[in-house]
Amino acid sequence: MAAVSLPLTGVTKITESDIICGRGGVALKHPGNLAYRKIVGLNKGIYATCLKAEKLKISKSIVAAIREIEGRFLEREDGKITSSLDERDEEGNPVTWKDIGD
């Protein structure tokens, strides 16, 4: 079975594997963000004591781990802070998100 490729722009459906970039309760409580913070926490000790070249490898491996589970690093396309994942714009359309890349 082929893997389904998730969109990187114009995203209106956020999965539990996605990381919500931003501040506040939405980003703090989202399951993807909780998993991301756990992975970062597990790597914190070794990251603090290793050389700069190794730090980059650790950071890239964390991003790769999120990508492996079809996670995206999302921010709102309009740049605003979100208060709800069900938020709508002024015209009543769902707010759109974009993947900020690796």
Chimera marker file (.cmm) of the C-alpha trace (Angstrom):
<marker_set name="trace">
<marker id="1" x="0.000" y="0.000" z="0.000" r="1" g="1" b="0" radius="0.5"/>
<marker id="2" x="1.485" y="3.365" z="-1.035" r="1" g="1" b="0" radius="0.5"/>
<marker id="3" x="1.907" y="6.091" z="1.557" r="1" g="1" b="0" radius="0.5"/>
<marker id="4" x="-0.497" y="8.987" z="1.260" r="1" g="1" b="0" radius="0.5"/>
<marker id="5" x="1.300" y="12.289" z="0.781" r="1" g="1" b="0" radius="0.5"/>
<marker id="6" x="-0.143" y="15.039" z="2.953" r="1" g="1" b="0" radius="0.5"/>
<marker id="7" x="-0.387" y="18.577" z="1.526" r="1" g="1" b="0" radius="0.5"/>
<marker id="8" x="2.226" y="21.138" z="2.569" r="1" g="1" b="0" radius="0.5"/>
<marker id="9" x="0.225" y="24.309" z="1.829" r="1" g="1" b="0" radius="0.5"/>
<marker id="10" x="-3.436" y="25.169" z="2.072" r="1" g="1" b="0" radius="0.5"/>
<marker id="11" x="-3.786" y="22.685" z="4.919" r="1" g="1" b="0" radius="0.5"/>
<marker id="12" x="-7.214" y="22.738" z="6.573" r="1" g="1" b="0" radius="0.5"/>
<marker id="13" x="-7.105" y="19.320" z="8.273" r="1" g="1" b="0" radius="0.5"/>
<marker id="14" x="-4.509" y="18.995" z="11.007" r="1" g="1" b="0" radius="0.5"/>
<marker id="15" x="-3.560" y="15.482" z="12.113" r="1" g="1" b="0" radius="0.5"/>
<marker id="16" x="-2.494" y="14.326" z="15.560" r="1" g="1" b="0" radius="0.5"/>
<marker id="17" x="1.051" y="13.846" z="14.212" r="1" g="1" b="0" radius="0.5"/>
<marker id="18" x="1.377" y="17.481" z="13.113" r="1" g="1" b="0" radius="0.5"/>
<marker id="19" x="3.328" y="20.067" z="15.092" r="1" g="1" b="0" radius="0.5"/>
<marker id="20" x="1.522" y="23.383" z="15.528" r="1" g="1" b="0" radius="0.5"/>
<marker id="21" x="4.008" y="26.257" z="15.493" r="1" g="1" b="0" radius="0.5"/>
<marker id="22" x="2.859" y="29.075" z="17.688" r="1" g="1" b="0" radius="0.5"/>
<marker id="23" x="2.064" y="30.055" z="21.219" r="1" g="1" b="0" radius="0.5"/>
<marker id="24" x="-0.747" y="29.399" z="23.604" r="1" g="1" b="0" radius="0.5"/>
<marker id="25" x="-3.013" y="26.535" z="24.543" r="1" g="1" b="0" radius="0.5"/>
<marker id="26" x="-3.558" y="25.146" z="21.039" r="1" g="1" b="0" radius="0.5"/>
<marker id="27" x="0.153" y="24.551" z="20.462" r="1" g="1" b="0" radius="0.5"/>
<marker id="28" x="0.763" y="23.414" z="24.031" r="1" g="1" b="0" radius="0.5"/>
<marker id="29" x="-2.007" y="20.815" z="24.112" r="1" g="1" b="0" radius="0.5"/>
<marker id="30" x="-1.923" y="19.399" z="20.579" r="1" g="1" b="0" radius="0.5"/>
<marker id="31" x="-0.916" y="15.673" z="20.603" r="1" g="1" b="0" radius="0.5"/>
<marker id="32" x="1.800" y="16.191" z="17.972" r="1" g="1" b="0" radius="0.5"/>
<marker id="33" x="3.377" y="18.972" z="20.017" r="1" g="1" b="0" radius="0.5"/>
<marker id="34" x="3.275" y="16.816" z="23.150" r="1" g="1" b="0" radius="0.5"/>
<marker id="35" x="5.078" y="13.998" z="21.308" r="1" g="1" b="0" radius="0.5"/>
<marker id="36" x="7.595" y="16.451" z="19.846" r="1" g="1" b="0" radius="0.5"/>
<marker id="37" x="8.399" y="17.915" z="23.268" r="1" g="1" b="0" radius="0.5"/>
<marker id="38" x="8.845" y="14.399" z="24.656" r="1" g="1" b="0" radius="0.5"/>
<marker id="39" x="11.345" y="13.518" z="21.895" r="1" g="1" b="0" radius="0.5"/>
<marker id="40" x="13.199" y="16.796" z="22.467" r="1" g="1" b="0" radius="0.5"/>
<marker id="41" x="13.276" y="16.128" z="26.212" r="1" g="1" b="0" radius="0.5"/>
<marker id="42" x="14.742" y="12.663" z="25.683" r="1" g="1" b="0" radius="0.5"/>
<marker id="43" x="17.578" y="14.187" z="23.637" r="1" g="1" b="0" radius="0.5"/>
<marker id="44" x="18.210" y="17.205" z="25.854" r="1" g="1" b="0" radius="0.5"/>
<marker id="45" x="21.012" y="15.716" z="27.947" r="1" g="1" b="0" radius="0.5"/>
<marker id="46" x="23.130" y="14.486" z="25.062" r="1" g="1" b="0" radius="0.5"/>
<marker id="47" x="22.437" y="17.657" z="23.055" r="1" g="1" b="0" radius="0.5"/>
<marker id="48" x="23.735" y="19.859" z="25.876" r="1" g="1" b="0" radius="0.5"/>
<marker id="49" x="27.066" y="18.035" z="26.039" r="1" g="1" b="0" radius="0.5"/>
<marker id="50" x="27.893" y="17.290" z="22.390" r="1" g="1" b="0" radius="0.5"/>
<marker id="51" x="29.813" y="19.218" z="19.730" r="1" g="1" b="0" radius="0.5"/>
<marker id="52" x="28.095" y="21.623" z="17.335" r="1" g="1" b="0" radius="0.5"/>
<marker id="53" x="28.210" y="19.154" z="14.405" r="1" g="1" b="0" radius="0.5"/>
<marker id="54" x="26.507" y="16.517" z="16.542" r="1" g="1" b="0" radius="0.5"/>
<marker id="55" x="23.831" y="19.009" z="17.653" r="1" g="1" b="0" radius="0.5"/>
<marker id="56" x="22.809" y="19.471" z="14.024" r="1" g="1" b="0" radius="0.5"/>
<marker id="57" x="22.549" y="15.687" z="13.583" r="1" g="1" b="0" radius="0.5"/>
<marker id="58" x="20.354" y="15.410" z="16.678" r="1" g="1" b="0" radius="0.5"/>
<marker id="59" x="18.069" y="18.229" z="15.500" r="1" g="1" b="0" radius="0.5"/>
<marker id="60" x="17.740" y="16.670" z="12.043" r="1" g="1" b="0" radius="0.5"/>
<marker id="61" x="17.002" y="13.257" z="13.542" r="1" g="1" b="0" radius="0.5"/>
<marker id="62" x="14.169" y="14.746" z="15.622" r="1" g="1" b="0" radius="0.5"/>
<marker id="63" x="12.652" y="16.358" z="12.516" r="1" g="1" b="0" radius="0.5"/>
<marker id="64" x="13.101" y="13.075" z="10.616" r="1" g="1" b="0" radius="0.5"/>
<marker id="65" x="11.321" y="11.168" z="13.411" r="1" g="1" b="0" radius="0.5"/>
<marker id="66" x="8.306" y="13.494" z="13.117" r="1" g="1" b="0" radius="0.5"/>
<marker id="67" x="8.338" y="13.232" z="9.311" r="1" g="1" b="0" radius="0.5"/>
<marker id="68" x="8.513" y="9.427" z="9.574" r="1" g="1" b="0" radius="0.5"/>
<marker id="69" x="5.098" y="9.401" z="11.239" r="1" g="1" b="0" radius="0.5"/>
<marker id="70" x="3.692" y="11.777" z="8.569" r="1" g="1" b="0" radius="0.5"/>
<marker id="71" x="3.987" y="14.787" z="10.869" r="1" g="1" b="0" radius="0.5"/>
<marker id="72" x="4.255" y="18.307" z="9.477" r="1" g="1" b="0" radius="0.5"/>
<marker id="73" x="5.511" y="21.501" z="11.119" r="1" g="1" b="0" radius="0.5"/>
<marker id="74" x="2.584" y="23.840" z="10.513" r="1" g="1" b="0" radius="0.5"/>
<marker id="75" x="2.038" y="27.561" z="10.878" r="1" g="1" b="0" radius="0.5"/>
<marker id="76" x="-0.944" y="29.629" z="9.825" r="1" g="1" b="0" radius="0.5"/>
<marker id="77" x="-0.609" y="30.956" z="6.288" r="1" g="1" b="0" radius="0.5"/>
<marker id="78" x="-1.865" y="34.377" z="7.410" r="1" g="1" b="0" radius="0.5"/>
<marker id="79" x="0.768" y="34.538" z="10.175" r="1" g="1" b="0" radius="0.5"/>
<marker id="80" x="-1.777" y="35.111" z="12.951" r="1" g="1" b="0" radius="0.5"/>
<marker id="81" x="-1.842" y="33.341" z="16.300" r="1" g="1" b="0" radius="0.5"/>
<marker id="82" x="-4.611" y="30.756" z="16.522" r="1" g="1" b="0" radius="0.5"/>
<marker id="83" x="-6.942" y="30.222" z="19.424" r="1" g="1" b="0" radius="0.5"/>
<marker id="84" x="-8.657" y="27.112" z="18.014" r="1" g="1" b="0" radius="0.5"/>
<marker id="85" x="-7.936" y="24.506" z="15.335" r="1" g="1" b="0" radius="0.5"/>
<marker id="86" x="-11.527" y="25.013" z="14.161" r="1" g="1" b="0" radius="0.5"/>
<marker id="87" x="-11.015" y="28.736" z="13.601" r="1" g="1" b="0" radius="0.5"/>
<marker id="88" x="-12.428" y="30.422" z="10.494" r="1" g="1" b="0" radius="0.5"/>
<marker id="89" x="-11.375" y="33.560" z="8.633" r="1" g="1" b="0" radius="0.5"/>
<marker id="90" x="-13.503" y="36.691" z="8.129" r="1" g="1" b="0" radius="0.5"/>
<marker id="91" x="-15.331" y="35.064" z="5.174" r="1" g="1" b="0" radius="0.5"/>
<marker id="92" x="-16.174" y="31.947" z="7.176" r="1" g="1" b="0" radius="0.5"/>
<marker id="93" x="-13.601" y="29.713" z="5.474" r="1" g="1" b="0" radius="0.5"/>
<marker id="94" x="-11.382" y="27.392" z="7.512" r="1" g="1" b="0" radius="0.5"/>
<marker id="95" x="-8.025" y="28.922" z="8.421" r="1" g="1" b="0" radius="0.5"/>
<marker id="96" x="-5.247" y="27.477" z="6.242" r="1" g="1" b="0" radius="0.5"/>
<marker id="97" x="-1.860" y="26.261" z="7.396" r="1" g="1" b="0" radius="0.5"/>
<marker id="98" x="1.470" y="25.636" z="5.668" r="1" g="1" b="0" radius="0.5"/>
<marker id="99" x="4.404" y="23.379" z="6.414" r="1" g="1" b="0" radius="0.5"/>
<marker id="100" x="7.452" y="25.461" z="7.305" r="1" g="1" b="0" radius="0.5"/>
<marker id="101" x="9.811" y="22.783" z="5.970" r="1" g="1" b="0" radius="0.5"/>
<marker id="102" x="12.826" y="21.103" z="7.462" r="1" g="1" b="0" radius="0.5"/>
<link id1="1" id2="2" r="1" g="1" b="0" radius="0.2"/>
<link id1="2" id2="3" r="1" g="1" b="0" radius="0.2"/>
<link id1="3" id2="4" r="1" g="1" b="0" radius="0.2"/>
<link id1="4" id2="5" r="1" g="1" b="0" radius="0.2"/>
<link id1="5" id2="6" r="1" g="1" b="0" radius="0.2"/>
<link id1="6" id2="7" r="1" g="1" b="0" radius="0.2"/>
<link id1="7" id2="8" r="1" g="1" b="0" radius="0.2"/>
<link id1="8" id2="9" r="1" g="1" b="0" radius="0.2"/>
<link id1="9" id2="10" r="1" g="1" b="0" radius="0.2"/>
<link id1="10" id2="11" r="1" g="1" b="0" radius="0.2"/>
<link id1="11" id2="12" r="1" g="1" b="0" radius="0.2"/>
<link id1="12" id2="13" r="1" g="1" b="0" radius="0.2"/>
<link id1="13" id2="14" r="1" g="1" b="0" radius="0.2"/>
<link id1="14" id2="15" r="1" g="1" b="0" radius="0.2"/>
<link id1="15" id2="16" r="1" g="1" b="0" radius="0.2"/>
<link id1="16" id2="17" r="1" g="1" b="0" radius="0.2"/>
<link id1="17" id2="18" r="1" g="1" b="0" radius="0.2"/>
<link id1="18" id2="19" r="1" g="1" b="0" radius="0.2"/>
<link id1="19" id2="20" r="1" g="1" b="0" radius="0.2"/>
<link id1="20" id2="21" r="1" g="1" b="0" radius="0.2"/>
<link id1="21" id2="22" r="1" g="1" b="0" radius="0.2"/>
<link id1="22" id2="23" r="1" g="1" b="0" radius="0.2"/>
<link id1="23" id2="24" r="1" g="1" b="0" radius="0.2"/>
<link id1="24" id2="25" r="1" g="1" b="0" radius="0.2"/>
<link id1="25" id2="26" r="1" g="1" b="0" radius="0.2"/>
<link id1="26" id2="27" r="1" g="1" b="0" radius="0.2"/>
<link id1="27" id2="28" r="1" g="1" b="0" radius="0.2"/>
<link id1="28" id2="29" r="1" g="1" b="0" radius="0.2"/>
<link id1="29" id2="30" r="1" g="1" b="0" radius="0.2"/>
<link id1="30" id2="31" r="1" g="1" b="0" radius="0.2"/>
<link id1="31" id2="32" r="1" g="1" b="0" radius="0.2"/>
<link id1="32" id2="33" r="1" g="1" b="0" radius="0.2"/>
<link id1="33" id2="34" r="1" g="1" b="0" radius="0.2"/>
<link id1="34" id2="35" r="1" g="1" b="0" radius="0.2"/>
<link id1="35" id2="36" r="1" g="1" b="0" radius="0.2"/>
<link id1="36" id2="37" r="1" g="1" b="0" radius="0.2"/>
<link id1="37" id2="38" r="1" g="1" b="0" radius="0.2"/>
<link id1="38" id2="39" r="1" g="1" b="0" radius="0.2"/>
<link id1="39" id2="40" r="1" g="1" b="0" radius="0.2"/>
<link id1="40" id2="41" r="1" g="1" b="0" radius="0.2"/>
<link id1="41" id2="42" r="1" g="1" b="0" radius="0.2"/>
<link id1="42" id2="43" r="1" g="1" b="0" radius="0.2"/>
<link id1="43" id2="44" r="1" g="1" b="0" radius="0.2"/>
<link id1="44" id2="45" r="1" g="1" b="0" radius="0.2"/>
<link id1="45" id2="46" r="1" g="1" b="0" radius="0.2"/>
<link id1="46" id2="47" r="1" g="1" b="0" radius="0.2"/>
<link id1="47" id2="48" r="1" g="1" b="0" radius="0.2"/>
<link id1="48" id2="49" r="1" g="1" b="0" radius="0.2"/>
<link id1="49" id2="50" r="1" g="1" b="0" radius="0.2"/>
<link id1="50" id2="51" r="1" g="1" b="0" radius="0.2"/>
<link id1="51" id2="52" r="1" g="1" b="0" radius="0.2"/>
<link id1="52" id2="53" r="1" g="1" b="0" radius="0.2"/>
<link id1="53" id2="54" r="1" g="1" b="0" radius="0.2"/>
<link id1="54" id2="55" r="1" g="1" b="0" radius="0.2"/>
<link id1="55" id2="56" r="1" g="1" b="0" radius="0.2"/>
<link id1="56" id2="57" r="1" g="1" b="0" radius="0.2"/>
<link id1="57" id2="58" r="1" g="1" b="0" radius="0.2"/>
<link id1="58" id2="59" r="1" g="1" b="0" radius="0.2"/>
<link id1="59" id2="60" r="1" g="1" b="0" radius="0.2"/>
<link id1="60" id2="61" r="1" g="1" b="0" radius="0.2"/>
<link id1="61" id2="62" r="1" g="1" b="0" radius="0.2"/>
<link id1="62" id2="63" r="1" g="1" b="0" radius="0.2"/>
<link id1="63" id2="64" r="1" g="1" b="0" radius="0.2"/>
<link id1="64" id2="65" r="1" g="1" b="0" radius="0.2"/>
<link id1="65" id2="66" r="1" g="1" b="0" radius="0.2"/>
<link id1="66" id2="67" r="1" g="1" b="0" radius="0.2"/>
<link id1="67" id2="68" r="1" g="1" b="0" radius="0.2"/>
<link id1="68" id2="69" r="1" g="1" b="0" radius="0.2"/>
<link id1="69" id2="70" r="1" g="1" b="0" radius="0.2"/>
<link id1="70" id2="71" r="1" g="1" b="0" radius="0.2"/>
<link id1="71" id2="72" r="1" g="1" b="0" radius="0.2"/>
<link id1="72" id2="73" r="1" g="1" b="0" radius="0.2"/>
<link id1="73" id2="74" r="1" g="1" b="0" radius="0.2"/>
<link id1="74" id2="75" r="1" g="1" b="0" radius="0.2"/>
<link id1="75" id2="76" r="1" g="1" b="0" radius="0.2"/>
<link id1="76" id2="77" r="1" g="1" b="0" radius="0.2"/>
<link id1="77" id2="78" r="1" g="1" b="0" radius="0.2"/>
<link id1="78" id2="79" r="1" g="1" b="0" radius="0.2"/>
<link id1="79" id2="80" r="1" g="1" b="0" radius="0.2"/>
<link id1="80" id2="81" r="1" g="1" b="0" radius="0.2"/>
<link id1="81" id2="82" r="1" g="1" b="0" radius="0.2"/>
<link id1="82" id2="83" r="1" g="1" b="0" radius="0.2"/>
<link id1="83" id2="84" r="1" g="1" b="0" radius="0.2"/>
<link id1="84" id2="85" r="1" g="1" b="0" radius="0.2"/>
<link id1="85" id2="86" r="1" g="1" b="0" radius="0.2"/>
<link id1="86" id2="87" r="1" g="1" b="0" radius="0.2"/>
<link id1="87" id2="88" r="1" g="1" b="0" radius="0.2"/>
<link id1="88" id2="89" r="1" g="1" b="0" radius="0.2"/>
<link id1="89" id2="90" r="1" g="1" b="0" radius="0.2"/>
<link id1="90" id2="91" r="1" g="1" b="0" radius="0.2"/>
<link id1="91" id2="92" r="1" g="1" b="0" radius="0.2"/>
<link id1="92" id2="93" r="1" g="1" b="0" radius="0.2"/>
<link id1="93" id2="94" r="1" g="1" b="0" radius="0.2"/>
<link id1="94" id2="95" r="1" g="1" b="0" radius="0.2"/>
<link id1="95" id2="96" r="1" g="1" b="0" radius="0.2"/>
<link id1="96" id2="97" r="1" g="1" b="0" radius="0.2"/>
<link id1="97" id2="98" r="1" g="1" b="0" radius="0.2"/>
<link id1="98" id2="99" r="1" g="1" b="0" radius="0.2"/>
<link id1="99" id2="100" r="1" g="1" b="0" radius="0.2"/>
<link id1="100" id2="101" r="1" g="1" b="0" radius="0.2"/>
<link id1="101" id2="102" r="1" g="1" b="0" radius="0.2"/>
</marker_set>
